[in-house]
């Protein structure tokens, strides 16, 4: 993953479109926009400015399946107070944090591919846990509210909720216990995301408090509970709450009386 991240940055920043052709060779074509930009960059030097590079956070949030995440401000991540308790929870904490902040890793010998993959996984987990804290801040709530209003989290599948917008939520604040779910503020129930590409996201990366904190800060966005609910009917008549229980008792009584006859 780390190699593809670095390669993607180099190819995208240079304006080269890469495709796999015959014999698994990379076929690269230069877009018209890159031709014009290359002429202007010749006079200013070959080094790219830092503003043109893609940060790890931007790259991670842009991955397919990570659309639920917002981009955490680096200033928030650099404040050690906001990371209290995460060092004991996340393996390879220092290297993962350096990767998230695009810092050069410490020179401690050659690392194998397996070690690099472990650091990548740790960086994803660390960012997710930081993200769960960040979206409870005013800035994080504002970013997630924008996604909520743009329907980026989808709508409720319940008929009487009438396409109510939903937002991500976790059933646990501890990583590894449950995948992310979607919370409907109208029926106040949770659902599994429709697309399977979101089924790999840990629910702890959003936490159990986020939707409720958002509506505490912005109560004007909290919808009223649905006044309608489905009513079971049989031949047009409502089914009494005790009807099924009476049927079960009658069935048991019939089976007992039949066994006595035999």
C-alpha atoms as a printed R data frame, in Angstrom:
    type eleno elety resid chain resno       x       y       z
1   ATOM     1    CA   UNK     A     1   0.000   0.000   0.000
2   ATOM     2    CA   UNK     A     2   2.837   2.356   0.854
3   ATOM     3    CA   UNK     A     3   4.434   1.821  -2.566
4   ATOM     4    CA   UNK     A     4   1.196   2.515  -4.379
5   ATOM     5    CA   UNK     A     5   0.698   5.674  -2.297
6   ATOM     6    CA   UNK     A     6   4.155   7.021  -3.243
7   ATOM     7    CA   UNK     A     7   3.822   5.968  -6.880
8   ATOM     8    CA   UNK     A     8   0.374   7.520  -7.077
9   ATOM     9    CA   UNK     A     9   1.690  10.821  -5.787
10  ATOM    10    CA   UNK     A    10   4.543  10.908  -8.301
11  ATOM    11    CA   UNK     A    11   2.377   9.965 -11.276
12  ATOM    12    CA   UNK     A    12  -0.541  12.246 -10.409
13  ATOM    13    CA   UNK     A    13   1.637  15.226  -9.624
14  ATOM    14    CA   UNK     A    14   3.500  14.930 -12.926
15  ATOM    15    CA   UNK     A    15   0.299  14.790 -14.951
16  ATOM    16    CA   UNK     A    16   0.990  11.323 -16.325
17  ATOM    17    CA   UNK     A    17  -1.868   8.918 -16.906
18  ATOM    18    CA   UNK     A    18  -0.691   5.357 -16.294
19  ATOM    19    CA   UNK     A    19  -2.447   2.233 -17.545
20  ATOM    20    CA   UNK     A    20  -1.484  -1.413 -17.665
21  ATOM    21    CA   UNK     A    21  -0.950  -2.579 -21.210
22  ATOM    22    CA   UNK     A    22   0.150  -5.846 -22.734
23  ATOM    23    CA   UNK     A    23   2.747  -7.983 -20.912
24  ATOM    24    CA   UNK     A    24   1.936  -6.039 -17.684
25  ATOM    25    CA   UNK     A    25   3.999  -3.045 -18.828
26  ATOM    26    CA   UNK     A    26   2.934   0.404 -17.653
27  ATOM    27    CA   UNK     A    27   1.769   2.543 -20.551
28  ATOM    28    CA   UNK     A    28   2.104   6.210 -19.666
29  ATOM    29    CA   UNK     A    29   0.579   9.108 -21.554
30  ATOM    30    CA   UNK     A    30   1.031  12.798 -20.792
31  ATOM    31    CA   UNK     A    31  -2.186  14.795 -20.600
32  ATOM    32    CA   UNK     A    32  -2.524  18.150 -22.425
33  ATOM    33    CA   UNK     A    33  -2.762  19.966 -19.114
34  ATOM    34    CA   UNK     A    34   0.584  18.577 -17.978
35  ATOM    35    CA   UNK     A    35   2.276  19.820 -21.157
36  ATOM    36    CA   UNK     A    36   1.277  23.371 -20.430
37  ATOM    37    CA   UNK     A    37   2.194  23.099 -16.775
38  ATOM    38    CA   UNK     A    38   5.577  21.581 -17.611
39  ATOM    39    CA   UNK     A    39   6.470  24.595 -19.734
40  ATOM    40    CA   UNK     A    40   5.719  26.963 -16.895
41  ATOM    41    CA   UNK     A    41   7.541  24.797 -14.366
42  ATOM    42    CA   UNK     A    42  10.709  24.721 -16.493
43  ATOM    43    CA   UNK     A    43  11.420  28.349 -15.805
44  ATOM    44    CA   UNK     A    44  10.785  27.995 -12.068
45  ATOM    45    CA   UNK     A    45  12.829  24.810 -11.611
46  ATOM    46    CA   UNK     A    46  12.119  21.139 -11.453
47  ATOM    47    CA   UNK     A    47  11.303  20.943  -7.732
48  ATOM    48    CA   UNK     A    48   7.623  20.803  -6.907
49  ATOM    49    CA   UNK     A    49   6.184  23.013  -4.227
50  ATOM    50    CA   UNK     A    50   4.827  21.325  -1.130
51  ATOM    51    CA   UNK     A    51   1.333  22.659  -1.891
52  ATOM    52    CA   UNK     A    52   1.178  20.521  -5.028
53  ATOM    53    CA   UNK     A    53   1.971  17.291  -3.193
54  ATOM    54    CA   UNK     A    54  -0.735  15.013  -1.855
55  ATOM    55    CA   UNK     A    55  -0.579  14.540   1.899
56  ATOM    56    CA   UNK     A    56  -1.135  11.148   3.524
57  ATOM    57    CA   UNK     A    57  -4.384  12.382   5.092
58  ATOM    58    CA   UNK     A    58  -5.707  13.630   1.759
59  ATOM    59    CA   UNK     A    59  -4.671  10.392   0.065
60  ATOM    60    CA   UNK     A    60  -6.260   8.211   2.754
61  ATOM    61    CA   UNK     A    61  -9.580  10.075   2.788
62  ATOM    62    CA   UNK     A    62  -9.697   9.910  -1.007
63  ATOM    63    CA   UNK     A    63  -9.485   6.121  -1.138
64  ATOM    64    CA   UNK     A    64 -12.549   4.224  -2.324
65  ATOM    65    CA   UNK     A    65 -14.454   3.136   0.761
66  ATOM    66    CA   UNK     A    66 -13.114   5.945   2.980
67  ATOM    67    CA   UNK     A    67 -15.673   8.545   1.951
68  ATOM    68    CA   UNK     A    68 -17.160   8.626   5.459
69  ATOM    69    CA   UNK     A    69 -13.931  10.116   6.860
70  ATOM    70    CA   UNK     A    70 -13.234  13.838   7.021
71  ATOM    71    CA   UNK     A    71  -9.733  15.300   6.883
72  ATOM    72    CA   UNK     A    72  -8.363  15.915  10.357
73  ATOM    73    CA   UNK     A    73  -6.348  19.122  10.716
74  ATOM    74    CA   UNK     A    74  -2.642  18.448  11.194
75  ATOM    75    CA   UNK     A    75  -2.542  21.024  14.003
76  ATOM    76    CA   UNK     A    76  -4.995  18.850  15.931
77  ATOM    77    CA   UNK     A    77  -2.844  15.754  15.388
78  ATOM    78    CA   UNK     A    78   0.341  17.545  16.412
79  ATOM    79    CA   UNK     A    79  -1.184  18.492  19.778
80  ATOM    80    CA   UNK     A    80  -0.080  15.645  22.065
81  ATOM    81    CA   UNK     A    81  -2.992  16.291  24.429
82  ATOM    82    CA   UNK     A    82  -5.422  15.138  21.723
83  ATOM    83    CA   UNK     A    83  -3.549  11.830  21.390
84  ATOM    84    CA   UNK     A    84  -3.595  10.922  25.085
85  ATOM    85    CA   UNK     A    85  -3.876   7.166  25.597
86  ATOM    86    CA   UNK     A    86  -3.389   6.197  21.957
87  ATOM    87    CA   UNK     A    87   0.301   5.342  22.277
88  ATOM    88    CA   UNK     A    88  -0.505   2.336  24.449
89  ATOM    89    CA   UNK     A    89  -3.263   1.232  22.075
90  ATOM    90    CA   UNK     A    90  -1.581   1.526  18.663
91  ATOM    91    CA   UNK     A    91   1.389  -0.659  17.643
92  ATOM    92    CA   UNK     A    92   4.291   1.118  15.883
93  ATOM    93    CA   UNK     A    93   2.803   4.352  17.228
94  ATOM    94    CA   UNK     A    94   5.749   6.673  16.445
95  ATOM    95    CA   UNK     A    95   6.217   5.426  12.892
96  ATOM    96    CA   UNK     A    96   2.468   5.491  12.241
97  ATOM    97    CA   UNK     A    97   2.222   9.082  13.491
98  ATOM    98    CA   UNK     A    98   5.173  10.137  11.321
99  ATOM    99    CA   UNK     A    99   3.506   8.540   8.308
100 ATOM   100    CA   UNK     A   100   0.241  10.405   8.917
101 ATOM   101    CA   UNK     A   101   2.082  13.726   9.244
102 ATOM   102    CA   UNK     A   102   4.321  12.994   6.211
103 ATOM   103    CA   UNK     A   103   7.480  13.133   8.310
104 ATOM   104    CA   UNK     A   104  10.645  11.334   7.333
105 ATOM   105    CA   UNK     A   105  10.986   8.067   9.275
106 ATOM   106    CA   UNK     A   106  13.905   7.579  11.634
107 ATOM   107    CA   UNK     A   107  16.904   5.758  10.197
108 ATOM   108    CA   UNK     A   108  16.851   2.468  12.096
109 ATOM   109    CA   UNK     A   109  17.948  -0.011   9.470
110 ATOM   110    CA   UNK     A   110  16.279  -1.537   6.469
111 ATOM   111    CA   UNK     A   111  12.643  -2.493   6.879
112 ATOM   112    CA   UNK     A   112  11.073  -5.406   5.075
113 ATOM   113    CA   UNK     A   113   7.801  -5.271   3.204
114 ATOM   114    CA   UNK     A   114   6.062  -6.997   6.104
115 ATOM   115    CA   UNK     A   115   7.184  -4.300   8.539
116 ATOM   116    CA   UNK     A   116   6.070  -1.579   6.130
117 ATOM   117    CA   UNK     A   117   2.611  -3.147   5.857
118 ATOM   118    CA   UNK     A   118   2.306  -3.262   9.642
119 ATOM   119    CA   UNK     A   119   3.135   0.424   9.882
120 ATOM   120    CA   UNK     A   120   0.519   1.183   7.203
121 ATOM   121    CA   UNK     A   121  -2.111  -0.721   9.171
122 ATOM   122    CA   UNK     A   122  -1.084   1.052  12.365
123 ATOM   123    CA   UNK     A   123  -1.318   4.432  10.631
124 ATOM   124    CA   UNK     A   124  -4.862   3.640   9.462
125 ATOM   125    CA   UNK     A   125  -5.879   2.578  12.954
126 ATOM   126    CA   UNK     A   126  -4.233   5.605  14.573
127 ATOM   127    CA   UNK     A   127  -5.900   8.002  12.144
128 ATOM   128    CA   UNK     A   128  -9.252   6.332  12.758
129 ATOM   129    CA   UNK     A   129  -8.989   6.721  16.519
130 ATOM   130    CA   UNK     A   130  -7.882  10.348  16.157
131 ATOM   131    CA   UNK     A   131 -10.772  10.880  13.742
132 ATOM   132    CA   UNK     A   132 -13.281   9.615  16.342
133 ATOM   133    CA   UNK     A   133 -12.071  12.326  18.736
134 ATOM   134    CA   UNK     A   134 -11.791  15.048  16.118
135 ATOM   135    CA   UNK     A   135 -15.410  14.775  14.916
136 ATOM   136    CA   UNK     A   136 -16.544  15.670  18.443
137 ATOM   137    CA   UNK     A   137 -14.853  19.084  18.156
138 ATOM   138    CA   UNK     A   138 -16.509  22.138  16.613
139 ATOM   139    CA   UNK     A   139 -14.330  21.949  13.501
140 ATOM   140    CA   UNK     A   140 -14.887  18.220  13.065
141 ATOM   141    CA   UNK     A   141 -18.641  18.565  13.555
142 ATOM   142    CA   UNK     A   142 -18.742  21.288  10.896
143 ATOM   143    CA   UNK     A   143 -16.953  19.060   8.368
144 ATOM   144    CA   UNK     A   144 -19.190  16.073   9.079
145 ATOM   145    CA   UNK     A   145 -22.310  18.239   9.045
146 ATOM   146    CA   UNK     A   146 -21.407  19.331   5.529
147 ATOM   147    CA   UNK     A   147 -21.143  15.683   4.467
148 ATOM   148    CA   UNK     A   148 -24.458  14.948   6.206
149 ATOM   149    CA   UNK     A   149 -26.241  17.752   4.378
150 ATOM   150    CA   UNK     A   150 -24.778  16.576   1.059
151 ATOM   151    CA   UNK     A   151 -26.246  13.111   1.670
152 ATOM   152    CA   UNK     A   152 -22.802  11.499   1.568
153 ATOM   153    CA   UNK     A   153 -23.825   8.964   4.199
154 ATOM   154    CA   UNK     A   154 -27.007   7.872   2.443
155 ATOM   155    CA   UNK     A   155 -30.657   7.827   3.501
156 ATOM   156    CA   UNK     A   156 -32.709   5.594   5.765
157 ATOM   157    CA   UNK     A   157 -34.247   2.516   4.146
158 ATOM   158    CA   UNK     A   158 -37.300   2.619   6.431
159 ATOM   159    CA   UNK     A   159 -40.370   3.611   4.452
160 ATOM   160    CA   UNK     A   160 -41.891   5.925   7.054
161 ATOM   161    CA   UNK     A   161 -38.604   7.813   7.499
162 ATOM   162    CA   UNK     A   162 -39.086   9.197   3.964
163 ATOM   163    CA   UNK     A   163 -35.415   9.180   2.896
164 ATOM   164    CA   UNK     A   164 -34.162  10.751   6.106
165 ATOM   165    CA   UNK     A   165 -30.429  11.503   5.964
166 ATOM   166    CA   UNK     A   166 -28.210   9.260   8.085
167 ATOM   167    CA   UNK     A   167 -24.740   9.523   9.612
168 ATOM   168    CA   UNK     A   168 -22.050   7.023  10.645
169 ATOM   169    CA   UNK     A   169 -21.881   5.643  14.156
170 ATOM   170    CA   UNK     A   170 -20.032   2.918  16.020
171 ATOM   171    CA   UNK     A   171 -21.607   0.393  18.362
172 ATOM   172    CA   UNK     A   172 -18.419   0.403  20.433
173 ATOM   173    CA   UNK     A   173 -15.608   2.844  21.176
174 ATOM   174    CA   UNK     A   174 -13.088   0.010  21.219
175 ATOM   175    CA   UNK     A   175 -11.486  -0.928  17.882
176 ATOM   176    CA   UNK     A   176 -11.982  -4.416  16.509
177 ATOM   177    CA   UNK     A   177 -15.411  -5.039  18.032
178 ATOM   178    CA   UNK     A   178 -17.866  -3.835  15.387
179 ATOM   179    CA   UNK     A   179 -17.918  -2.343  11.917
180 ATOM   180    CA   UNK     A   180 -19.391   1.087  11.190
181 ATOM   181    CA   UNK     A   181 -23.172   1.446  11.093
182 ATOM   182    CA   UNK     A   182 -25.485   4.232   9.914
183 ATOM   183    CA   UNK     A   183 -27.735   6.018  12.397
184 ATOM   184    CA   UNK     A   184 -31.125   7.428  11.424
185 ATOM   185    CA   UNK     A   185 -32.128  10.315  13.714
186 ATOM   186    CA   UNK     A   186 -35.788   9.983  12.701
187 ATOM   187    CA   UNK     A   187 -36.448   6.384  13.737
188 ATOM   188    CA   UNK     A   188 -33.389   6.378  16.041
189 ATOM   189    CA   UNK     A   189 -32.230   3.009  14.776
190 ATOM   190    CA   UNK     A   190 -29.005   1.803  13.163
191 ATOM   191    CA   UNK     A   191 -28.477   0.067   9.818
192 ATOM   192    CA   UNK     A   192 -25.723  -1.683   7.906
193 ATOM   193    CA   UNK     A   193 -24.370   0.448   5.011
194 ATOM   194    CA   UNK     A   194 -25.760  -0.675   1.645
195 ATOM   195    CA   UNK     A   195 -22.413  -0.782  -0.129
196 ATOM   196    CA   UNK     A   196 -19.997  -3.523   0.891
197 ATOM   197    CA   UNK     A   197 -17.047  -1.152   0.443
198 ATOM   198    CA   UNK     A   198 -17.894   0.363   3.831
199 ATOM   199    CA   UNK     A   199 -18.112  -2.971   5.641
200 ATOM   200    CA   UNK     A   200 -14.373  -2.985   6.434
201 ATOM   201    CA   UNK     A   201 -14.443   0.311   8.374
202 ATOM   202    CA   UNK     A   202 -14.171  -0.043  12.137
203 ATOM   203    CA   UNK     A   203 -17.052   1.577  13.997
204 ATOM   204    CA   UNK     A   204 -14.663   2.865  16.660
205 ATOM   205    CA   UNK     A   205 -13.306   5.309  14.068
206 ATOM   206    CA   UNK     A   206 -16.580   7.249  14.474
207 ATOM   207    CA   UNK     A   207 -17.496   6.320  18.029
208 ATOM   208    CA   UNK     A   208 -20.802   5.948  19.815
209 ATOM   209    CA   UNK     A   209 -21.324   9.653  20.595
210 ATOM   210    CA   UNK     A   210 -20.887  11.476  17.293
211 ATOM   211    CA   UNK     A   211 -24.514  11.815  16.025
212 ATOM   212    CA   UNK     A   212 -25.777  12.822  19.455
213 ATOM   213    CA   UNK     A   213 -23.015  15.400  19.897
214 ATOM   214    CA   UNK     A   214 -23.824  16.882  16.484
215 ATOM   215    CA   UNK     A   215 -27.485  17.345  17.387
216 ATOM   216    CA   UNK     A   216 -26.521  18.795  20.772
217 ATOM   217    CA   UNK     A   217 -24.461  21.449  19.013
218 ATOM   218    CA   UNK     A   218 -26.960  21.893  16.153
219 ATOM   219    CA   UNK     A   219 -30.418  20.951  17.497
220 ATOM   220    CA   UNK     A   220 -32.025  22.645  14.517
221 ATOM   221    CA   UNK     A   221 -30.910  19.760  12.306
222 ATOM   222    CA   UNK     A   222 -32.494  17.058  14.465
223 ATOM   223    CA   UNK     A   223 -35.636  15.785  12.709
224 ATOM   224    CA   UNK     A   224 -38.900  15.101  14.509
225 ATOM   225    CA   UNK     A   225 -39.696  11.441  15.158
226 ATOM   226    CA   UNK     A   226 -41.769   9.757  12.480
227 ATOM   227    CA   UNK     A   227 -45.493   9.965  13.396
228 ATOM   228    CA   UNK     A   228 -46.314   6.883  11.336
229 ATOM   229    CA   UNK     A   229 -45.459   3.243  11.816
230 ATOM   230    CA   UNK     A   230 -46.487   0.039  10.104
231 ATOM   231    CA   UNK     A   231 -49.650  -1.614  11.506
232 ATOM   232    CA   UNK     A   232 -50.118  -5.342  10.794
233 ATOM   233    CA   UNK     A   233 -53.579  -6.182   9.432
234 ATOM   234    CA   UNK     A   234 -55.437  -9.340   8.513
235 ATOM   235    CA   UNK     A   235 -58.309  -8.927   6.049
236 ATOM   236    CA   UNK     A   236 -58.265  -5.235   6.816
237 ATOM   237    CA   UNK     A   237 -58.487  -5.641  10.600
238 ATOM   238    CA   UNK     A   238 -55.716  -4.747  13.031
239 ATOM   239    CA   UNK     A   239 -54.097  -7.717  14.700
240 ATOM   240    CA   UNK     A   240 -54.359  -7.510  18.465
241 ATOM   241    CA   UNK     A   241 -51.121  -7.637  20.435
242 ATOM   242    CA   UNK     A   242 -52.247 -10.834  22.212
243 ATOM   243    CA   UNK     A   243 -53.444 -12.595  19.064
244 ATOM   244    CA   UNK     A   244 -50.157 -14.424  18.378
245 ATOM   245    CA   UNK     A   245 -49.804 -15.450  22.015
246 ATOM   246    CA   UNK     A   246 -53.325 -16.897  22.042
247 ATOM   247    CA   UNK     A   247 -52.575 -18.797  18.842
248 ATOM   248    CA   UNK     A   248 -49.446 -20.317  20.364
249 ATOM   249    CA   UNK     A   249 -51.336 -21.392  23.490
250 ATOM   250    CA   UNK     A   250 -54.120 -22.896  21.381
251 ATOM   251    CA   UNK     A   251 -51.594 -24.794  19.270
252 ATOM   252    CA   UNK     A   252 -49.861 -26.214  22.356
253 ATOM   253    CA   UNK     A   253 -53.204 -27.261  23.873
254 ATOM   254    CA   UNK     A   254 -54.225 -28.994  20.623
255 ATOM   255    CA   UNK     A   255 -50.929 -30.922  20.403
256 ATOM   256    CA   UNK     A   256 -51.229 -32.045  24.044
257 ATOM   257    CA   UNK     A   257 -54.809 -33.236  23.630
258 ATOM   258    CA   UNK     A   258 -53.872 -35.096  20.431
259 ATOM   259    CA   UNK     A   259 -50.946 -36.884  22.099
260 ATOM   260    CA   UNK     A   260 -53.263 -38.075  24.912
261 ATOM   261    CA   UNK     A   261 -55.631 -39.652  22.390
262 ATOM   262    CA   UNK     A   262 -52.773 -41.567  20.798
